[in-house]
Amino acid sequence: MPLSDNSRSKLSRDTLLANLRETHAAKKPLPVARAGGGRQDGLPYDFSGHPAYSEVRVAKAASQTLGVKSPFFRVSDAVRDGEVQIEGRWVRNFAAYDYLGLNFTDMVRARARAAVAEWGVSATASRLVGGERRLHGELEASLAQFLGTDATLAMVSGHATNMALVSTLLGPGDLVLVDALAHNSIYEGIRNSGAAHSTFPHNDHTWVEDHLAERRSRYKNVMIIVEGLYSMDGDAPDLPKFVSVKQRHDAWLMVDEAHSIGVLGATGRGICEEQGVDPRQIEVIMGTLSKSFCSCGGFVAGSEALIDLMRYRAPGFVYSVGLSAPNTAAAIAAIDAVVAEPERVRKLREIGEYFRTTAMAMGLDTGESQGYAVSPVIIGDSLKAVWVSNRLLEAGFNVLPIIAPAVPDKSARLRFFLTASHTPADIDAVLKETAALREKSKSMTVTDLAGG
């Protein structure tokens, strides 16, 4: 039965959610699955009885019972530079990683249109067997020159790129040491590889050093994986220290630069430029085309041998359609724009630092953020983070929360993506509203949040 307002106010949030699970299970019994996946009534299995779906269902029921609108999958009716239209209103957008503000530039859009006119909208086949286009080689040459590596390979998905890299290069008898805050795609690649792995405390190169000093001899190949800029916290590792560790212990180092290309370094070439590391000292560099390069896809950068290995052996490349012509052309144009207009990188850096210092001055907790393009504001409670996000949307700002289980509940946060299109006035306005809502939420109960 639905909970009364009086009962709801007396329950803690954890008790309420436990009640929801019991109520929902009683309201809609799960179908009994056969060993082969079917149902006893002979109807097709509809996956409502799948264990993972029960978790989704509980989350939906909790949102409905608490009266808190989900901030996820917000539908955009239109977009323009720095803004998005949601439910008929234009709001300032802090949920897009078009870091350098290139998505709506005339040059990028013109190149994409020209590519569609010449090549159509699809590569139509795997590059290995008919989908190779002149544009692919042009993009990869541009990336290699920009990054300072011998070669690159572009793929249709950043997530698939990481999975393909780890599972192609490593296997049983090998070891992966991966940062605790690394992206899901890396962990999925490790799982598929069959290699042993250990997760090390965030950015802790000393832990990696000690671990390898004791255990390196047990494994054939060892790969250490870090990110150039962590997308939840907005901080970066001490890359020279990790380079030293991998050299002393005959290990490989992989750097995921998905969020750091276009952001770090005086000219946006990533963490190697930012911290004075020769990119050729890094065995594997990975990046995406969907962020600073405002396209879609991923890429691998490194030696000629690495790229040939991936080109002929990585399932995520060999058995996948090639990158589409408009996405390829857009990425080429974006690289050209970053080279021609380095002031975009400088402006992004200034906005990132302004956000960090302004937030701290207002008493907001920005966690480990170092003032780059990504910054959290820690709320500390998942339900309150959702409430603040929804109220910010009403006030004209699209800022999404990151909640449990993606982060621990006590670390629930708003995640701000900052771009070169944002202004100091934008930052002042959104942080002033955020600070007021954060303060208001501190004394609010579950009932208050549901009613507000």
C-alpha positions in Angstrom: 0.0 0.0 0.0 1.2 3.6 -0.6 2.9 5.2 2.3 1.1 7.9 4.1 2.7 11.3 4.6 2.8 10.7 8.3 4.5 7.4 7.9 6.9 8.7 5.3 8.1 11.5 7.6 9.0 9.0 10.4 11.1 6.7 8.2 14.7 7.2 7.4 15.6 7.2 3.7 17.2 3.7 4.0 14.1 2.3 5.7 11.9 3.9 3.1 13.8 2.4 0.2 13.7 -1.0 1.9 9.9 -0.6 2.2 9.7 0.3 -1.4 11.4 -2.9 -2.4 9.0 -5.0 -0.4 6.0 -3.1 -1.6 6.9 -3.3 -5.2 7.8 -7.0 -5.1 4.3 -7.7 -3.6 2.6 -5.5 -6.1 4.1 -7.1 -9.2 5.4 -10.7 -8.6 8.3 -11.6 -10.8 7.7 -14.3 -13.5 9.2 -17.7 -12.8 12.0 -18.3 -15.3 12.8 -21.7 -16.8 16.4 -22.9 -17.2 16.3 -22.0 -20.9 15.1 -18.4 -20.1 11.4 -18.8 -20.9 8.4 -18.6 -18.6 6.2 -21.3 -17.2 3.1 -19.6 -18.9 4.7 -20.1 -22.3 5.0 -16.4 -23.1 8.3 -14.9 -24.3 10.7 -13.9 -21.5 10.3 -10.1 -21.2 13.3 -9.5 -18.9 11.1 -8.0 -16.1 12.4 -10.9 -14.0 16.0 -10.3 -14.7 18.0 -9.5 -11.5 19.4 -6.3 -13.0 16.0 -5.1 -14.0 14.7 -5.4 -10.5 17.2 -2.8 -9.4 16.1 -0.4 -12.1 12.5 -1.0 -11.1 13.2 -0.2 -7.5 15.0 3.0 -8.4 12.0 4.1 -10.5 9.6 3.3 -7.7 11.7 5.2 -5.2 11.6 8.3 -7.4 7.8 8.1 -7.9 7.1 7.5 -4.2 9.4 10.2 -3.0 7.9 12.6 -5.6 11.4 13.6 -6.9 11.7 13.9 -10.6 14.6 12.0 -12.1 17.2 14.3 -13.7 18.5 11.6 -16.0 17.6 11.3 -19.7 16.4 14.9 -19.9 15.2 15.5 -23.4 16.7 18.4 -25.3 14.5 19.9 -27.9 17.2 22.1 -29.4 20.8 23.1 -28.7 23.0 26.1 -29.4 26.4 27.3 -28.3 26.5 26.9 -24.5 22.7 26.5 -24.2 20.1 23.8 -24.4 16.3 23.9 -24.7 14.5 21.7 -22.2 10.7 21.6 -21.9 10.4 24.8 -24.0 13.0 26.8 -22.1 16.5 27.8 -23.0 18.9 27.1 -20.1 22.6 27.5 -19.7 24.3 24.2 -20.2 26.8 22.7 -17.8 26.3 19.1 -18.9 28.2 19.0 -22.3 31.8 18.3 -22.8 32.3 20.5 -25.9 35.2 21.8 -23.9 36.6 24.2 -26.6 33.2 25.4 -27.9 33.7 24.0 -31.4 30.5 22.2 -31.9 28.7 25.2 -33.6 31.6 26.7 -35.4 31.1 27.3 -39.1 34.3 25.5 -40.1 33.4 22.3 -38.3 29.9 22.2 -39.5 30.9 23.0 -43.1 33.5 20.2 -43.2 30.9 17.7 -41.9 28.4 18.8 -44.6 31.0 18.6 -47.3 31.9 15.1 -46.2 28.3 14.0 -46.3 28.0 15.4 -49.9 31.0 13.5 -51.0 30.9 10.2 -49.0 27.4 9.9 -47.7 26.6 9.3 -44.0 28.2 5.9 -43.4 31.4 4.2 -44.1 29.2 1.2 -45.1 31.7 -1.5 -44.1 34.5 -2.4 -41.8 37.6 -0.5 -42.8 39.5 -3.9 -43.3 37.0 -5.1 -45.9 35.7 -2.1 -47.9 35.1 0.8 -45.5 38.5 2.5 -45.6 38.1 6.1 -46.7 40.7 8.7 -47.6 39.4 10.8 -44.7 40.4 8.1 -42.2 44.0 8.4 -43.1 43.8 12.2 -43.0 42.4 12.2 -39.5 44.9 9.7 -38.2 47.8 11.7 -39.7 46.4 14.9 -38.1 46.1 13.2 -34.7 49.6 11.8 -34.8 51.1 15.2 -35.7 49.0 16.9 -33.0 49.9 14.5 -30.2 53.5 13.9 -31.2 53.2 10.1 -31.6 54.3 7.9 -34.5 50.8 6.8 -35.5 47.2 6.7 -34.5 44.1 4.6 -35.2 40.5 6.0 -35.1 37.6 3.8 -34.0 33.8 4.3 -33.8 33.5 4.4 -30.0 35.7 5.6 -27.1 34.3 2.9 -24.8 35.0 0.2 -27.4 38.5 1.6 -27.9 39.5 1.1 -24.3 37.9 -2.4 -24.2 39.7 -3.3 -27.4 43.1 -2.0 -26.2 43.2 -3.8 -22.9 41.7 -7.1 -24.2 44.0 -7.2 -27.3 47.2 -6.3 -25.6 46.8 -8.4 -22.4 45.7 -11.9 -21.5 46.1 -14.7 -18.9 49.5 -14.5 -17.2 49.6 -10.7 -17.5 48.8 -8.1 -14.9 46.9 -4.8 -15.0 47.3 -2.1 -12.3 44.5 0.4 -12.7 43.5 3.5 -10.8 40.5 3.1 -8.6 38.7 6.0 -10.4 39.4 4.8 -14.0 36.5 4.6 -16.4 34.2 1.7 -16.7 35.4 0.9 -20.3 38.9 0.1 -18.9 37.5 -2.3 -16.3 35.4 -4.0 -18.9 38.5 -4.4 -21.1 40.3 -6.0 -18.1 37.4 -8.4 -17.5 37.4 -9.5 -21.2 41.2 -9.9 -21.3 41.5 -12.6 -18.7 44.5 -10.8 -17.2 45.0 -10.5 -13.4 44.4 -7.0 -12.1 44.7 -4.9 -8.9 43.1 -1.6 -8.3 45.4 1.0 -6.7 44.4 4.0 -4.6 43.6 7.0 -6.7 46.8 8.6 -8.1 49.0 6.6 -5.7 52.2 5.9 -7.7 53.9 4.8 -4.4 51.4 2.0 -4.0 52.2 0.9 -7.6 55.9 1.0 -7.0 55.6 -1.1 -3.8 53.3 -3.6 -5.5 55.5 -4.2 -8.5 58.7 -4.4 -6.3 57.1 -7.4 -4.6 55.1 -9.1 -7.4 56.5 -8.0 -10.8 58.3 -11.3 -11.4 55.1 -13.3 -11.3 53.7 -11.9 -14.5 54.8 -11.8 -18.2 53.5 -8.3 -19.1 52.3 -5.6 -16.8 50.3 -2.5 -17.8 49.7 0.5 -15.5 46.6 2.5 -16.5 45.9 6.1 -15.5 43.8 8.9 -16.9 45.0 12.3 -18.0 42.0 14.1 -16.3 39.5 12.2 -14.2 36.0 12.9 -15.3 34.3 12.6 -11.8 36.8 14.7 -9.8 38.6 16.9 -12.4 42.1 16.1 -11.1 45.2 14.7 -12.9 47.9 12.2 -11.9 51.6 13.0 -11.4 52.6 11.5 -14.8 56.4 11.7 -14.5 56.2 9.6 -11.3 54.2 6.9 -13.1 56.7 7.0 -16.0 59.5 6.4 -13.6 57.7 3.5 -11.9 57.0 1.8 -15.2 60.6 2.2 -16.4 62.0 0.7 -13.2 59.7 -2.3 -13.3 59.6 -3.1 -17.1 55.9 -2.3 -17.3 53.8 -0.6 -19.9 52.0 2.7 -19.2 48.6 3.5 -20.7 47.1 7.0 -20.4 43.4 7.6 -21.1 43.3 11.2 -22.4 39.6 11.3 -23.1 39.0 14.4 -20.9 42.5 15.9 -21.1 43.1 16.4 -24.8 42.2 20.0 -25.6 42.1 20.8 -21.9 45.6 20.3 -20.5 48.8 21.8 -21.9 49.3 25.3 -23.3 48.1 24.2 -26.7 45.7 21.5 -25.6 47.9 18.5 -26.4 47.1 16.8 -23.1 48.8 15.8 -20.0 52.2 15.1 -21.6 52.4 18.7 -22.7 51.1 19.9 -19.4 53.6 18.0 -17.3 56.6 18.0 -19.7 56.6 14.3 -20.7 57.6 13.1 -24.1 54.5 11.3 -25.5 56.8 8.6 -26.9 57.7 7.6 -23.4 54.0 6.4 -23.0 53.4 3.0 -24.6 49.7 3.6 -25.1 47.7 6.8 -25.4 44.0 6.7 -25.8 41.6 9.5 -26.4 38.1 10.3 -27.7 36.8 12.4 -30.5 33.6 13.3 -28.7 34.8 15.9 -26.3 37.2 18.6 -27.3 37.0 17.4 -30.9 33.2 17.6 -30.9 32.7 14.5 -33.0 32.2 10.8 -32.1 34.6 7.9 -31.7 37.9 7.0 -30.0 41.5 6.7 -31.0 44.7 4.9 -30.0 48.1 6.7 -30.3 51.6 5.2 -30.0 54.2 3.4 -32.0 53.7 2.1 -35.6 53.8 -1.5 -34.2 51.1 -0.8 -31.7 48.8 0.7 -34.3 49.4 -2.2 -36.7 48.6 -4.6 -34.0 45.3 -2.9 -33.2 44.5 -2.5 -36.9 44.7 -6.2 -37.6 43.9 -7.8 -34.3 41.5 -5.6 -32.2 38.0 -7.0 -32.5 36.4 -3.6 -31.8 38.1 -2.3 -35.0 38.3 -5.3 -37.3 34.7 -6.3 -36.9 33.2 -2.9 -36.7 32.1 -0.4 -39.3 34.5 2.4 -40.0 34.0 5.9 -38.5 31.4 7.8 -40.5 32.5 10.5 -43.0 30.8 13.5 -41.2 32.3 12.4 -37.8 35.7 12.0 -39.4 35.6 15.3 -41.2 34.3 17.1 -38.1 37.2 15.8 -36.0 39.8 16.9 -38.6 38.3 20.4 -38.6 38.3 20.5 -34.8 42.0 19.6 -34.7 42.7 22.3 -37.2 40.8 24.8 -35.1 42.6 23.9 -31.9 46.0 24.4 -33.7 44.8 27.7 -35.3 43.1 29.1 -32.2 45.1 28.2 -29.1 43.3 31.0 -27.3 40.4 28.6 -26.9 42.5 26.4 -24.7 43.7 29.5 -22.7 40.1 30.7 -22.2 39.0 27.3 -21.0 41.8 27.2 -18.5 40.8 30.6 -17.2 37.1 29.7 -16.9 38.1 26.4 -15.0 40.2 28.2 -12.5 37.6 31.0 -12.1 35.0 28.3 -11.3 37.2 26.6 -8.8 38.2 29.8 -6.9 34.7 31.2 -7.0 33.1 28.0 -5.7 35.6 27.7 -2.9 35.1 31.4 -1.9 31.4 30.6 -1.6 32.1 27.7 0.7 31.3 25.0 -1.9 33.3 21.7 -1.8 35.0 21.1 -5.2 36.7 17.9 -4.0 40.0 17.1 -5.7 39.3 19.4 -8.7 42.4 21.2 -10.0 40.5 23.9 -11.9 40.3 22.4 -15.3 37.3 21.6 -17.5 35.5 19.3 -15.0 34.6 20.2 -11.5 32.3 18.6 -8.9 30.4 20.3 -6.2 30.0 17.8 -3.5 26.5 17.7 -2.0 27.1 14.6 0.1 23.7 12.9 -0.3 22.2 11.4 -3.4 18.6 12.5 -2.9 19.7 16.0 -2.1 22.0 16.1 -5.1 19.0 15.2 -7.3 16.9 17.9 -5.6 19.5 20.6 -6.1 19.9 19.6 -9.8 16.2 19.8 -10.4 16.0 23.2 -8.7 18.9 24.5 -10.8 17.1 23.5 -13.9 14.1 25.6 -12.8 16.5 28.5 -12.3 17.9 28.2 -15.8 20.9 25.9 -15.4 21.3 22.3 -16.7 23.7 20.6 -14.3 23.5 16.8 -13.8 24.1 15.0 -10.5 26.3 12.0 -10.0 24.8 9.7 -7.3 25.2 6.3 -5.7 26.2 3.8 -6.9 28.4 5.7 -9.4 30.0 7.4 -6.4 29.6 6.6 -2.7 26.4 8.2 -1.3 28.3 10.5 1.0 30.2 11.8 -2.1 27.1 12.5 -4.3 27.7 15.6 -6.3 26.8 17.9 -9.1 29.2 17.6 -12.0 30.0 20.7 -14.0 31.4 20.5 -17.4 33.0 23.8 -18.3 33.6 25.1 -21.8 35.3 28.0 -23.6 31.8 29.3 -24.3 31.1 30.0 -20.6 31.7 33.4 -19.2 32.5 34.6 -15.7 29.0 35.9 -15.4 27.7 32.4 -16.2 29.9 31.0 -13.4 28.8 33.6 -10.9 25.1 33.0 -11.6 25.2 29.2 -11.4 27.4 29.1 -8.4 25.3 31.6 -6.5 22.2 29.6 -7.1 24.0 26.3 -6.2 25.3 27.7 -3.0 21.8 28.9 -1.9 20.3 25.5 -2.8 23.0 23.6 -1.1 22.6 25.6 2.1 18.8 25.1 2.0 19.1 21.4 1.5 21.3 20.9 4.6 18.3 21.0 7.0 15.8 19.3 4.7 14.3 15.9 5.4 13.1 13.3 3.0 9.6 14.7 3.2 10.8 18.2 2.6 12.7 17.1 -0.5 9.7 15.2 -1.8 7.5 18.2 -1.3 10.0 20.7 -2.7 
